[in-house]
Amino acid sequence: MTPDNSPKIVFNRPKTTVAPKKNDQIIVDDVLENVNFRISSKAHIVLNSTICEGCSDRRCLIACPASLFVETSNGSMIFNYENCFECGTCYLVCNQEGAITWNYPTGGYGVDFLHS
């Protein structure tokens, strides 16, 4: 249990392989083997869908290293904060002021890069 008595949820990222670069193959499994996500019930990134609707270039879709932004069939945007690396890239590349509210997750939650 956490200080606020909510259960800690640990999510291990699914195993995938990234396309090879030249002669080297980068295996995401190897890179993310020791990464865990402690998921809070409160999102640390919130999208303002009204502002996002006015965006034509959708930089967050391309820039997010975890591919957590999704454009729905009706053109709106959703963000799956549960596997966020907390890098802030989405916030930095967004050119629509107020579209993304970004904070670090509440203490004890978020990404945990473990060392072996």
C-alpha positions, 0 to 999 in steps of 0.5 A: 500500500502507498501513503494514501492507502491506494495499492501500488500497481507495477506494470512490466512493459510488453516485450517488443523488438525495434527494427535493426540499425545497420548491422546492429539489432536493438532489442527493446527487451534488453533496454527495458528489462529493468524498467517498471511502472508504478501506476497512479490512479491520477494522470500526471499528463492531461490533454485539453481536447479542445486545444488539441483539436486545433492542432494540425501537425500532432508533434506529440504522436511522433515525438513520444518515445513510448508512443503513448499518444493516440489519435482516435477515429474522430480526430481527437487525441488521448494519452495513455499515461500508464507507461510514460517515461516522464521525459517531457518530450510531449510538453516540449514539442507541443506548439499549442499553448495549454494543450498539455498539462505535465507534472511528475507523478505523485511520489512513489509512482511513475517509471522506475529505472532499476539497475542490475 
